[in-house]
Amino acid sequence: MHRNIFVAALAAVSTGVSAVPSGSRTRDLSFDYNNDKVRGVNLGGWFVLEPWITPSLFSDWSDGNSVVDEYSMTKTLGKDEAFRRLDSHWSSWFQQSDFQDIANAGLNHVRIPIGYWAVAPVDGDPYVQGQLKYLDQAIGWARSAGIKVLLDIHGLPGSQNGFDNSGRRGDISWQGTDPNRDLAKKAVDALAGRYAKEGDVVTAIQPVNEPANWGVDMGYLKSYYYDAWGTVRNYSPDTAIVIHDAFLQPDKNWNGFMNAGSGVNNVAIDTHQYQIFSNGEVSRSLQDHVDYACKTVGPFITDTDKWTIVGEWSAALTDCAQWLNGLGKGARYDGTFYNGQDPQNVYGTCTGKYQGDVNNFSDADKKATRQYVEAQLDAYESHTGWIYWTWKAENAPEWAMDGLIKAGLFPQPLSDRKYPNQCSGSKY
């Protein structure tokens, strides 16, 4: 039945008329995305490794010349040793107590990244499997804690962005071959087939994280989003589909696509907001950072025509965290990063800056962190809500929500404000 609905929806796109039967448009999700705010956190570095989140797993290759991501790590180690190390990591990085702590912090969602290789492994890939039993366990923990789960396919075959967070740093070749395209669809089908039935907990599925508009054909990406919607609808009439904005402003570039009038139901758009990955951003003053969140991001989130979630953001005001820009790479903030294009300006020192333990922050950095977090909370709740990146990290305290809460740098309760009305002059 739902495949027929998908075909009708595609026809509706060209005619501008909704062709989905009215009964299929009735929401039956266990979270009301129309009226309740998403307040969540990502469980980063668990099923898709990122060297900056867990540098201890990459300490054997700290020069960054041979191993830079999960693909090269597992290739170097071989299946047996890679599985031994990763199974130990999967079984320990998050525990049931973390889910209860997340709920106690006033959060109602977790976004769990997973790679295609966990659900649709490919012969010849070095990746190892075994993640799903821990993901099953996590969903049970979320259920017990009263938390909803957004499942996010963080890495596609060939990589959709060339970042290490896709599993493989380097070329963007997801769309380069038909097998890669077919494997991506197979991963969506496998993930939805396994988890869409868990609708009391798994309320949303994201078919791809951060596709790069500069390396991905946007027409194909939009077709993939429709395919993913149809695939999930084969298993569930209501599970939300979350599409990423491909680093394009979501109102100007995505309004009119897969909205309520285009014949599909329960679609959200995900935008990621960091202000540290260019020289211009790391040079901003604290007030500039606050103003950007309040006066730029807040308004364009409000102007979207779909549920809109800021699915990644952080308290980071610099890119000083170890290996944040890639294993073996430095930071723009102190001029140690080099990508062959940006001039090596220096905006400050990373020595002792947002590294180690949050309690080692200077008083000025503590104040700035809390103020920046509060501004973003106010701005990102202007529409559907937000999901922070990430709950914990080994050596990047400005990114680890758990530690920020314990240090009083992330509001508890979430409505508490030491710096109120920072966005009061904004459009929304």
MIKOLBA-147440 format. One line per field, with one value per residue (C-alpha): residue in one letter; x, y, z. Coordinates in steps of 0.25 Angstrom, whole numbers, plus 5000, padded with zeros to 4 digits. Layout:
! residues N
res	A | ...
px	X | ...
py	Y | ...
pz	Z | ...
//
This chain:
! residues 428
res	M | H | R | N | I | F | V | A | A | L | A | A | V | S | T | G | V | S | A | V | P | S | G | S | R | T | R | D | L | S | F | D | Y | N | N | D | K | V | R | G | V | N | L | G | G | W | F | V | L | E | P | W | I | T | P | S | L | F | S | D | W | S | D | G | N | S | V | V | D | E | Y | S | M | T | K | T | L | G | K | D | E | A | F | R | R | L | D | S | H | W | S | S | W | F | Q | Q | S | D | F | Q | D | I | A | N | A | G | L | N | H | V | R | I | P | I | G | Y | W | A | V | A | P | V | D | G | D | P | Y | V | Q | G | Q | L | K | Y | L | D | Q | A | I | G | W | A | R | S | A | G | I | K | V | L | L | D | I | H | G | L | P | G | S | Q | N | G | F | D | N | S | G | R | R | G | D | I | S | W | Q | G | T | D | P | N | R | D | L | A | K | K | A | V | D | A | L | A | G | R | Y | A | K | E | G | D | V | V | T | A | I | Q | P | V | N | E | P | A | N | W | G | V | D | M | G | Y | L | K | S | Y | Y | Y | D | A | W | G | T | V | R | N | Y | S | P | D | T | A | I | V | I | H | D | A | F | L | Q | P | D | K | N | W | N | G | F | M | N | A | G | S | G | V | N | N | V | A | I | D | T | H | Q | Y | Q | I | F | S | N | G | E | V | S | R | S | L | Q | D | H | V | D | Y | A | C | K | T | V | G | P | F | I | T | D | T | D | K | W | T | I | V | G | E | W | S | A | A | L | T | D | C | A | Q | W | L | N | G | L | G | K | G | A | R | Y | D | G | T | F | Y | N | G | Q | D | P | Q | N | V | Y | G | T | C | T | G | K | Y | Q | G | D | V | N | N | F | S | D | A | D | K | K | A | T | R | Q | Y | V | E | A | Q | L | D | A | Y | E | S | H | T | G | W | I | Y | W | T | W | K | A | E | N | A | P | E | W | A | M | D | G | L | I | K | A | G | L | F | P | Q | P | L | S | D | R | K | Y | P | N | Q | C | S | G | S | K | Y
px	5000 | 5011 | 5018 | 5006 | 5005 | 5020 | 5016 | 5005 | 5013 | 5023 | 5012 | 5007 | 5020 | 5019 | 5004 | 5005 | 4993 | 4993 | 4990 | 4993 | 4980 | 4976 | 4976 | 4991 | 4994 | 4989 | 5000 | 5002 | 5016 | 5018 | 5024 | 5017 | 5026 | 5016 | 5014 | 5025 | 5040 | 5051 | 5062 | 5072 | 5087 | 5095 | 5102 | 5114 | 5126 | 5119 | 5115 | 5123 | 5137 | 5142 | 5156 | 5154 | 5143 | 5151 | 5165 | 5170 | 5165 | 5174 | 5186 | 5194 | 5194 | 5195 | 5203 | 5190 | 5199 | 5192 | 5180 | 5170 | 5156 | 5148 | 5151 | 5166 | 5166 | 5159 | 5167 | 5180 | 5176 | 5169 | 5155 | 5159 | 5166 | 5157 | 5145 | 5152 | 5155 | 5142 | 5133 | 5140 | 5137 | 5122 | 5119 | 5125 | 5124 | 5109 | 5102 | 5088 | 5092 | 5095 | 5081 | 5075 | 5085 | 5080 | 5066 | 5069 | 5075 | 5061 | 5064 | 5054 | 5062 | 5075 | 5081 | 5089 | 5098 | 5101 | 5108 | 5103 | 5113 | 5105 | 5092 | 5097 | 5111 | 5119 | 5128 | 5142 | 5140 | 5149 | 5138 | 5133 | 5119 | 5113 | 5107 | 5093 | 5091 | 5096 | 5087 | 5075 | 5080 | 5080 | 5066 | 5062 | 5069 | 5063 | 5049 | 5052 | 5056 | 5045 | 5054 | 5051 | 5061 | 5065 | 5073 | 5083 | 5091 | 5104 | 5112 | 5108 | 5116 | 5127 | 5125 | 5115 | 5124 | 5138 | 5139 | 5144 | 5130 | 5125 | 5134 | 5144 | 5151 | 5155 | 5147 | 5132 | 5128 | 5115 | 5108 | 5120 | 5115 | 5101 | 5106 | 5108 | 5094 | 5088 | 5095 | 5090 | 5076 | 5078 | 5083 | 5071 | 5062 | 5070 | 5069 | 5055 | 5051 | 5058 | 5054 | 5042 | 5033 | 5039 | 5030 | 5028 | 5043 | 5048 | 5040 | 5050 | 5060 | 5070 | 5075 | 5088 | 5096 | 5102 | 5102 | 5112 | 5105 | 5118 | 5121 | 5107 | 5097 | 5085 | 5075 | 5079 | 5079 | 5065 | 5061 | 5068 | 5060 | 5047 | 5052 | 5056 | 5042 | 5035 | 5044 | 5041 | 5026 | 5026 | 5029 | 5022 | 5011 | 5016 | 5031 | 5037 | 5047 | 5058 | 5065 | 5078 | 5079 | 5093 | 5099 | 5089 | 5080 | 5068 | 5057 | 5063 | 5067 | 5057 | 5044 | 5034 | 5041 | 5034 | 5026 | 5011 | 5006 | 5015 | 5008 | 5017 | 5015 | 5024 | 5036 | 5046 | 5058 | 5071 | 5081 | 5095 | 5100 | 5115 | 5122 | 5137 | 5140 | 5145 | 5155 | 5144 | 5136 | 5147 | 5151 | 5137 | 5135 | 5126 | 5115 | 5117 | 5115 | 5102 | 5097 | 5099 | 5091 | 5080 | 5079 | 5083 | 5080 | 5067 | 5060 | 5063 | 5059 | 5046 | 5043 | 5044 | 5031 | 5035 | 5038 | 5052 | 5062 | 5076 | 5081 | 5096 | 5102 | 5111 | 5117 | 5130 | 5135 | 5149 | 5153 | 5164 | 5159 | 5170 | 5168 | 5154 | 5158 | 5164 | 5174 | 5188 | 5182 | 5183 | 5174 | 5170 | 5169 | 5184 | 5189 | 5193 | 5182 | 5186 | 5177 | 5184 | 5175 | 5172 | 5183 | 5189 | 5184 | 5185 | 5174 | 5179 | 5186 | 5180 | 5189 | 5180 | 5168 | 5156 | 5164 | 5165 | 5155 | 5144 | 5147 | 5161 | 5153 | 5157 | 5146 | 5145 | 5143 | 5133 | 5125 | 5126 | 5122 | 5109 | 5105 | 5107 | 5099 | 5088 | 5087 | 5087 | 5076 | 5067 | 5070 | 5068 | 5055 | 5049 | 5044 | 5044 | 5056 | 5070 | 5079 | 5093 | 5106 | 5110 | 5107 | 5122 | 5136 | 5149 | 5157 | 5148 | 5140 | 5133 | 5126 | 5122 | 5109 | 5110 | 5122 | 5116 | 5104 | 5112 | 5120 | 5108 | 5111 | 5099 | 5086 | 5079 | 5067 | 5068 | 5059 | 5069 | 5076 | 5088 | 5088 | 5073 | 5067 | 5080 | 5071 | 5060 | 5063 | 5062 | 5052 | 5045
py	5000 | 5010 | 5008 | 5013 | 5025 | 5028 | 5027 | 5036 | 5046 | 5047 | 5050 | 5060 | 5068 | 5070 | 5074 | 5082 | 5074 | 5065 | 5051 | 5044 | 5038 | 5047 | 5035 | 5033 | 5048 | 5046 | 5047 | 5035 | 5038 | 5036 | 5050 | 5063 | 5070 | 5081 | 5085 | 5080 | 5084 | 5075 | 5076 | 5065 | 5061 | 5053 | 5040 | 5043 | 5034 | 5021 | 5014 | 5023 | 5027 | 5041 | 5042 | 5055 | 5049 | 5037 | 5040 | 5028 | 5019 | 5025 | 5028 | 5017 | 5026 | 5040 | 5045 | 5044 | 5039 | 5025 | 5024 | 5035 | 5029 | 5016 | 5011 | 5012 | 5008 | 4995 | 4992 | 4994 | 4985 | 4974 | 4968 | 4961 | 4971 | 4982 | 4975 | 4972 | 4987 | 4992 | 4982 | 4987 | 5001 | 4998 | 4991 | 5002 | 5016 | 5018 | 5011 | 5011 | 5021 | 5031 | 5030 | 5032 | 5044 | 5050 | 5049 | 5055 | 5067 | 5070 | 5064 | 5056 | 5051 | 5045 | 5044 | 5032 | 5032 | 5018 | 5015 | 5007 | 4996 | 4992 | 4989 | 4987 | 4982 | 4980 | 4969 | 4975 | 4986 | 4986 | 4990 | 4981 | 4978 | 4975 | 4989 | 4985 | 4977 | 4989 | 4998 | 4989 | 4990 | 5005 | 5006 | 4998 | 5008 | 5019 | 5013 | 5011 | 5026 | 5032 | 5037 | 5037 | 5032 | 5038 | 5028 | 5035 | 5028 | 5036 | 5029 | 5025 | 5016 | 5024 | 5036 | 5047 | 5058 | 5053 | 5055 | 5045 | 5046 | 5038 | 5027 | 5030 | 5043 | 5047 | 5047 | 5049 | 5037 | 5032 | 5035 | 5031 | 5017 | 5010 | 5000 | 5011 | 5017 | 5004 | 5000 | 5014 | 5010 | 4996 | 5002 | 5011 | 4998 | 4990 | 5001 | 5004 | 4989 | 4986 | 4999 | 5006 | 4996 | 5002 | 5014 | 5017 | 5020 | 5021 | 5033 | 5038 | 5032 | 5041 | 5034 | 5042 | 5052 | 5064 | 5061 | 5072 | 5081 | 5083 | 5069 | 5063 | 5064 | 5071 | 5066 | 5052 | 5055 | 5060 | 5047 | 5039 | 5046 | 5042 | 5028 | 5028 | 5033 | 5022 | 5012 | 5016 | 5017 | 5002 | 4999 | 5010 | 5020 | 5031 | 5030 | 5044 | 5045 | 5055 | 5061 | 5069 | 5083 | 5079 | 5092 | 5101 | 5110 | 5102 | 5113 | 5119 | 5105 | 5095 | 5102 | 5095 | 5082 | 5070 | 5080 | 5077 | 5081 | 5072 | 5059 | 5054 | 5054 | 5055 | 5061 | 5069 | 5077 | 5076 | 5088 | 5088 | 5101 | 5102 | 5115 | 5110 | 5104 | 5116 | 5127 | 5137 | 5129 | 5126 | 5141 | 5145 | 5152 | 5145 | 5156 | 5153 | 5138 | 5141 | 5151 | 5141 | 5130 | 5140 | 5149 | 5140 | 5125 | 5128 | 5135 | 5125 | 5114 | 5121 | 5123 | 5108 | 5101 | 5087 | 5083 | 5089 | 5083 | 5088 | 5074 | 5078 | 5090 | 5092 | 5101 | 5102 | 5116 | 5111 | 5099 | 5096 | 5082 | 5071 | 5066 | 5073 | 5077 | 5063 | 5054 | 5060 | 5074 | 5086 | 5098 | 5111 | 5118 | 5117 | 5116 | 5102 | 5097 | 5097 | 5093 | 5099 | 5111 | 5119 | 5128 | 5125 | 5136 | 5134 | 5138 | 5133 | 5121 | 5107 | 5104 | 5102 | 5106 | 5097 | 5085 | 5074 | 5077 | 5087 | 5091 | 5096 | 5107 | 5121 | 5129 | 5137 | 5124 | 5119 | 5131 | 5132 | 5117 | 5118 | 5131 | 5125 | 5112 | 5120 | 5129 | 5117 | 5110 | 5122 | 5123 | 5108 | 5107 | 5117 | 5105 | 5090 | 5089 | 5084 | 5073 | 5076 | 5070 | 5062 | 5055 | 5052 | 5053 | 5049 | 5062 | 5072 | 5078 | 5089 | 5079 | 5069 | 5073 | 5064 | 5071 | 5085 | 5081 | 5076 | 5089 | 5098 | 5103 | 5097 | 5102 | 5093 | 5093 | 5096 | 5108 | 5115 | 5127 | 5135 | 5143 | 5145 | 5152 | 5151 | 5149 | 5159 | 5168 | 5157 | 5155 | 5144
pz	5000 | 5004 | 4991 | 4983 | 4993 | 4989 | 4974 | 4976 | 4984 | 4973 | 4963 | 4972 | 4972 | 4957 | 4958 | 4971 | 4976 | 4988 | 4984 | 4997 | 5003 | 5015 | 5025 | 5022 | 5026 | 5040 | 5050 | 5059 | 5064 | 5079 | 5079 | 5075 | 5066 | 5063 | 5077 | 5086 | 5085 | 5081 | 5092 | 5090 | 5089 | 5079 | 5083 | 5074 | 5073 | 5076 | 5064 | 5054 | 5060 | 5059 | 5064 | 5071 | 5080 | 5084 | 5081 | 5090 | 5079 | 5069 | 5078 | 5070 | 5058 | 5064 | 5052 | 5043 | 5031 | 5030 | 5039 | 5039 | 5040 | 5043 | 5029 | 5029 | 5044 | 5041 | 5028 | 5036 | 5047 | 5040 | 5043 | 5056 | 5063 | 5058 | 5063 | 5077 | 5079 | 5073 | 5081 | 5094 | 5090 | 5086 | 5099 | 5107 | 5101 | 5105 | 5116 | 5122 | 5132 | 5121 | 5116 | 5129 | 5131 | 5118 | 5122 | 5136 | 5128 | 5122 | 5108 | 5100 | 5088 | 5085 | 5070 | 5068 | 5056 | 5049 | 5037 | 5025 | 5027 | 5040 | 5033 | 5018 | 5019 | 5006 | 5002 | 5002 | 5011 | 5023 | 5033 | 5043 | 5048 | 5062 | 5065 | 5064 | 5076 | 5084 | 5076 | 5080 | 5094 | 5093 | 5088 | 5100 | 5109 | 5102 | 5104 | 5119 | 5120 | 5112 | 5101 | 5086 | 5076 | 5063 | 5055 | 5046 | 5034 | 5036 | 5025 | 5012 | 5002 | 4995 | 5005 | 5003 | 5008 | 5009 | 5024 | 5034 | 5040 | 5028 | 5032 | 5020 | 5019 | 5005 | 4992 | 4991 | 4982 | 4988 | 4974 | 4966 | 4963 | 4962 | 4973 | 4983 | 4980 | 4981 | 4994 | 5000 | 4997 | 5003 | 5016 | 5017 | 5015 | 5025 | 5036 | 5034 | 5033 | 5046 | 5054 | 5048 | 5056 | 5069 | 5067 | 5081 | 5082 | 5068 | 5063 | 5052 | 5042 | 5034 | 5021 | 5020 | 5029 | 5023 | 5008 | 5002 | 4992 | 4985 | 4982 | 4981 | 4970 | 4977 | 4967 | 4971 | 4985 | 4985 | 4977 | 4988 | 4999 | 4992 | 4990 | 5005 | 5009 | 5001 | 5007 | 5021 | 5017 | 5013 | 5028 | 5035 | 5031 | 5041 | 5044 | 5042 | 5030 | 5033 | 5021 | 5023 | 5016 | 5009 | 5016 | 5008 | 5015 | 5018 | 5015 | 5003 | 4997 | 5002 | 5004 | 4995 | 4994 | 5002 | 5010 | 5014 | 5001 | 4992 | 4995 | 5006 | 5021 | 5034 | 5027 | 5036 | 5031 | 5038 | 5039 | 5045 | 5051 | 5055 | 5055 | 5055 | 5042 | 5034 | 5037 | 5037 | 5047 | 5057 | 5057 | 5062 | 5076 | 5086 | 5082 | 5067 | 5070 | 5078 | 5068 | 5057 | 5064 | 5068 | 5056 | 5045 | 5048 | 5057 | 5046 | 5034 | 5043 | 5046 | 5031 | 5027 | 5023 | 5029 | 5043 | 5045 | 5055 | 5058 | 5058 | 5061 | 5069 | 5080 | 5090 | 5083 | 5080 | 5074 | 5066 | 5076 | 5080 | 5077 | 5063 | 5061 | 5047 | 5044 | 5050 | 5049 | 5046 | 5054 | 5057 | 5049 | 5062 | 5065 | 5050 | 5051 | 5041 | 5026 | 5015 | 5003 | 5002 | 5015 | 5019 | 5032 | 5041 | 5056 | 5065 | 5078 | 5085 | 5087 | 5098 | 5110 | 5102 | 5103 | 5104 | 5115 | 5126 | 5126 | 5140 | 5135 | 5126 | 5130 | 5137 | 5124 | 5115 | 5125 | 5124 | 5109 | 5108 | 5116 | 5109 | 5095 | 5099 | 5104 | 5092 | 5083 | 5091 | 5090 | 5075 | 5072 | 5079 | 5069 | 5061 | 5064 | 5073 | 5074 | 5077 | 5083 | 5078 | 5086 | 5100 | 5103 | 5097 | 5103 | 5101 | 5095 | 5107 | 5100 | 5091 | 5103 | 5108 | 5120 | 5125 | 5122 | 5130 | 5142 | 5141 | 5141 | 5127 | 5121 | 5127 | 5137 | 5136 | 5121 | 5123 | 5133 | 5128 | 5133 | 5121 | 5117 | 5105 | 5096 | 5084 | 5088 | 5076 | 5066 | 5055 | 5062
//
